[in-house]
Amino acid sequence: MSDLYLTEREFSERYHLAPRTVQRWRTTGDGPAFVRVGPRRIIYRLSDCEAWASARTYSHRSAELAAQSAAQRAG
């Protein structure tokens, strides 16, 4: 099964993010996994992007806060 890949621009546009934010996330580790295919070429596997977004999906604000609190206690 072949996977689809997004360029940095496509990822930014798909998730309504500023390109600079996406670049910063690669440094901080906050974004999805990425693939470096050249010295200046980054792509994102669509399935990784969807998993990343899914892990940040909450039914309400208190669920998000509870998850953040649990992560802080664990880390």
C-alpha positions, -999 to 999 in steps of 0.1 A, spaced: 0 0 0 15 33 -9 10 64 13 3 99 2 28 127 11 23 164 16 49 191 10 55 216 38 32 241 20 4 215 15 6 205 52 5 242 62 -25 249 40 -44 217 49 -42 224 86 -44 262 83 -10 269 98 16 294 91 46 279 73 70 294 99 50 276 127 54 243 108 92 249 105 94 258 142 75 226 152 102 205 134 127 220 158 106 216 189 90 183 180 55 196 184 43 187 149 39 154 131 68 132 120 84 144 88 106 130 61 137 148 49 142 139 12 169 164 5 190 191 22 161 216 19 131 194 11 107 182 37 76 161 32 49 148 55 32 114 53 -5 121 53 -12 92 77 12 108 102 -5 141 98 -39 126 104 -27 107 134 -11 139 148 -44 158 143 -64 130 158 -43 129 189 -52 166 194 -90 162 189 -111 167 220 -149 166 226 -148 197 248 -123 221 265 -123 203 298 -111 171 281 -82 190 265 -73 205 299 -75 171 316 -52 156 289 -27 184 293 -27 181 331 -21 143 329 8 149 305 24 174 328 21 150 358 36 122 337 64 143 323 
